[in-house]
Amino acid sequence: MDKKRFHFYYGIVLTLVGIGVFYRIPQVMPQVETIEFFRQKIGVVKASFYILGGLLVMFGVIRMYKNFK
């Protein structure tokens, strides 16, 4: 597999993982809220997960876009 094709598929994987993070956040947050340390900081934890998912999707799309450029 050549390098260009590998970068394209890597971009697809990054994008799908980012979408998976968005899908899992509502399912995992009730479990995180049961941890005493995170109970007061649940907004920061949610924001962190959403930022992580957004960055994964963004960098995956950028990698796929650069492949066609």
N, CA and C atoms as a LAMMPS dump frame, in Angstrom:
ITEM: TIMESTEP
0
ITEM: NUMBER OF ATOMS
207
ITEM: BOX BOUNDS ff ff ff
-5.0000000000000000e+02 5.0000000000000000e+02
-5.0000000000000000e+02 5.0000000000000000e+02
-5.0000000000000000e+02 5.0000000000000000e+02
ITEM: ATOMS id mol type element x y z
1 1 1 N 0.857 -1.17 0
2 1 2 C 0 0 0
3 1 3 C 0.908 1.239 0
4 2 1 N 0.641 2.13 -0.929
5 2 2 C 1.461 3.327 -1.011
6 2 3 C 1.08 4.319 0.096
7 3 1 N 1.928 5.304 0.266
8 3 2 C 1.781 6.246 1.377
9 3 3 C 0.532 7.11 1.236
10 4 1 N 0.189 7.495 0.023
11 4 2 C -0.972 8.355 -0.189
12 4 3 C -2.273 7.628 0.197
13 5 1 N -2.385 6.39 -0.195
14 5 2 C -3.574 5.612 0.135
15 5 3 C -3.657 5.355 1.648
16 6 1 N -2.505 5.097 2.266
17 6 2 C -2.475 4.893 3.715
18 6 3 C -2.961 6.135 4.452
19 7 1 N -2.527 7.319 4.035
20 7 2 C -2.956 8.565 4.674
21 7 3 C -4.459 8.778 4.502
22 8 1 N -4.989 8.406 3.349
23 8 2 C -6.428 8.536 3.127
24 8 3 C -7.207 7.633 4.074
25 9 1 N -6.803 6.377 4.171
26 9 2 C -7.501 5.451 5.066
27 9 3 C -7.311 5.834 6.533
28 10 1 N -6.157 6.384 6.862
29 10 2 C -5.929 6.857 8.223
30 10 3 C -6.873 8.023 8.543
31 11 1 N -7.135 8.877 7.588
32 11 2 C -8.089 9.96 7.76
33 11 3 C -9.501 9.438 7.981
34 12 1 N -9.869 8.385 7.258
35 12 2 C -11.173 7.768 7.455
36 12 3 C -11.279 7.195 8.864
37 13 1 N -10.236 6.533 9.323
38 13 2 C -10.25 5.947 10.668
39 13 3 C -10.362 7.039 11.723
40 14 1 N -9.609 8.122 11.575
41 14 2 C -9.694 9.218 12.537
42 14 3 C -11.105 9.794 12.591
43 15 1 N -11.718 9.982 11.438
44 15 2 C -13.066 10.532 11.391
45 15 3 C -14.069 9.598 12.055
46 16 1 N -13.968 8.315 11.786
47 16 2 C -14.891 7.359 12.384
48 16 3 C -14.706 7.253 13.895
49 17 1 N -13.478 7.317 14.357
50 17 2 C -13.228 7.294 15.807
51 17 3 C -13.816 8.542 16.458
52 18 1 N -13.684 9.697 15.812
53 18 2 C -14.272 10.922 16.342
54 18 3 C -15.784 10.839 16.426
55 19 1 N -16.411 10.272 15.405
56 19 2 C -17.87 10.081 15.437
57 19 3 C -18.243 9.093 16.538
58 20 1 N -17.425 8.076 16.729
59 20 2 C -17.665 7.118 17.805
60 20 3 C -17.585 7.758 19.179
61 21 1 N -16.683 8.721 19.341
62 21 2 C -16.584 9.436 20.617
63 21 3 C -17.878 10.212 20.86
64 22 1 N -18.387 10.893 19.842
65 22 2 C -19.648 11.619 19.992
66 22 3 C -20.796 10.668 20.342
67 23 1 N -20.775 9.479 19.774
68 23 2 C -21.827 8.506 20.033
69 23 3 C -21.761 7.972 21.466
70 24 1 N -20.557 7.799 21.993
71 24 2 C -20.384 7.186 23.308
72 24 3 C -20.524 8.155 24.481
73 25 1 N -20.388 9.44 24.263
74 25 2 C -20.42 10.401 25.369
75 25 3 C -21.71 10.281 26.189
76 26 1 N -22.902 10.281 25.592
77 26 2 C -24.112 10.17 26.423
78 26 3 C -24.213 8.847 27.186
79 27 1 N -23.596 7.791 26.681
80 27 2 C -23.655 6.509 27.354
81 27 3 C -22.673 6.412 28.512
82 28 1 N -21.559 7.103 28.418
83 28 2 C -20.502 6.992 29.426
84 28 3 C -20.665 8.015 30.545
85 29 1 N -21.283 9.145 30.274
86 29 2 C -21.381 10.205 31.282
87 29 3 C -22.083 9.776 32.569
88 30 1 N -23.165 8.987 32.533
89 30 2 C -23.744 8.543 33.807
90 30 3 C -22.763 7.724 34.655
91 31 1 N -21.899 6.949 34.008
92 31 2 C -20.9 6.18 34.749
93 31 3 C -19.838 7.101 35.336
94 32 1 N -19.464 8.134 34.601
95 32 2 C -18.456 9.075 35.087
96 32 3 C -19.018 9.886 36.253
97 33 1 N -20.306 10.197 36.216
98 33 2 C -20.924 10.97 37.294
99 33 3 C -20.941 10.219 38.618
100 34 1 N -20.844 8.897 38.58
101 34 2 C -20.822 8.133 39.823
102 34 3 C -19.485 8.244 40.544
103 35 1 N -18.438 8.669 39.848
104 35 2 C -17.126 8.855 40.472
105 35 3 C -17.155 10.167 41.241
106 36 1 N -16.857 10.116 42.502
107 36 2 C -16.983 11.282 43.383
108 36 3 C -16.114 12.453 42.911
109 37 1 N -14.908 12.176 42.439
110 37 2 C -13.978 13.237 42.034
111 37 3 C -14.532 14.042 40.863
112 38 1 N -15.203 13.379 39.912
113 38 2 C -15.683 14.043 38.706
114 38 3 C -17.081 14.632 38.851
115 39 1 N -17.751 14.374 39.954
116 39 2 C -19.129 14.84 40.113
117 39 3 C -19.228 16.359 40.039
118 40 1 N -18.297 17.068 40.622
119 40 2 C -18.313 18.534 40.613
120 40 3 C -17.768 19.11 39.304
121 41 1 N -17.052 18.304 38.553
122 41 2 C -16.389 18.782 37.338
123 41 3 C -16.96 18.135 36.082
124 42 1 N -18.219 17.739 36.099
125 42 2 C -18.793 16.995 34.982
126 42 3 C -18.863 17.84 33.705
127 43 1 N -19.033 19.148 33.841
128 43 2 C -19.051 20.022 32.662
129 43 3 C -17.704 20.06 31.957
130 44 1 N -16.639 20.078 32.744
131 44 2 C -15.291 20.08 32.16
132 44 3 C -15.012 18.746 31.471
133 45 1 N -15.459 17.665 32.084
134 45 2 C -15.238 16.339 31.489
135 45 3 C -15.998 16.214 30.174
136 46 1 N -17.258 16.647 30.153
137 46 2 C -18.043 16.598 28.909
138 46 3 C -17.404 17.454 27.822
139 47 1 N -16.995 18.659 28.198
140 47 2 C -16.361 19.55 27.221
141 47 3 C -15.086 18.922 26.669
142 48 1 N -14.317 18.279 27.53
143 48 2 C -13.077 17.64 27.084
144 48 3 C -13.356 16.529 26.081
145 49 1 N -14.357 15.716 26.361
146 49 2 C -14.696 14.636 25.428
147 49 3 C -15.214 15.181 24.099
148 50 1 N -16.044 16.224 24.155
149 50 2 C -16.549 16.806 22.904
150 50 3 C -15.423 17.465 22.104
151 51 1 N -14.493 18.11 22.78
152 51 2 C -13.344 18.704 22.075
153 51 3 C -12.495 17.606 21.447
154 52 1 N -12.272 16.514 22.179
155 52 2 C -11.51 15.385 21.637
156 52 3 C -12.173 14.823 20.388
157 53 1 N -13.488 14.603 20.455
158 53 2 C -14.202 14.087 19.287
159 53 3 C -14.152 15.047 18.115
160 54 1 N -14.314 16.335 18.4
161 54 2 C -14.246 17.337 17.334
162 54 3 C -12.888 17.393 16.673
163 55 1 N -11.842 17.315 17.484
164 55 2 C -10.487 17.335 16.917
165 55 3 C -10.214 16.094 16.074
166 56 1 N -10.672 14.947 16.527
167 56 2 C -10.478 13.728 15.739
168 56 3 C -11.18 13.819 14.391
169 57 1 N -12.413 14.288 14.395
170 57 2 C -13.148 14.434 13.134
171 57 3 C -12.463 15.469 12.243
172 58 1 N -12.077 16.595 12.831
173 58 2 C -11.458 17.664 12.049
174 58 3 C -10.152 17.197 11.399
175 59 1 N -9.29 16.553 12.177
176 59 2 C -8.015 16.119 11.614
177 59 3 C -8.178 14.973 10.624
178 60 1 N -9.198 14.139 10.817
179 60 2 C -9.468 13.093 9.841
180 60 3 C -9.924 13.673 8.512
181 61 1 N -10.802 14.668 8.569
182 61 2 C -11.275 15.311 7.334
183 61 3 C -10.133 16.066 6.657
184 62 1 N -9.306 16.728 7.446
185 62 2 C -8.158 17.447 6.868
186 62 3 C -7.224 16.474 6.164
187 63 1 N -6.981 15.324 6.789
188 63 2 C -6.074 14.342 6.18
189 63 3 C -6.654 13.799 4.877
190 64 1 N -7.972 13.553 4.848
191 64 2 C -8.592 13.083 3.609
192 64 3 C -8.588 14.171 2.542
193 65 1 N -8.835 15.432 2.95
194 65 2 C -8.854 16.537 1.999
195 65 3 C -7.478 16.733 1.38
196 66 1 N -6.434 16.674 2.189
197 66 2 C -5.072 16.848 1.659
198 66 3 C -4.692 15.733 0.696
199 67 1 N -5.319 14.594 0.821
200 67 2 C -5.029 13.49 -0.081
201 67 3 C -5.482 13.813 -1.499
202 68 1 N -6.59 14.519 -1.639
203 68 2 C -7.11 14.839 -2.964
204 68 3 C -6.533 16.129 -3.531
205 69 1 N -5.904 16.917 -2.719
206 69 2 C -5.373 18.202 -3.148
207 69 3 C -4.13 18.038 -3.976
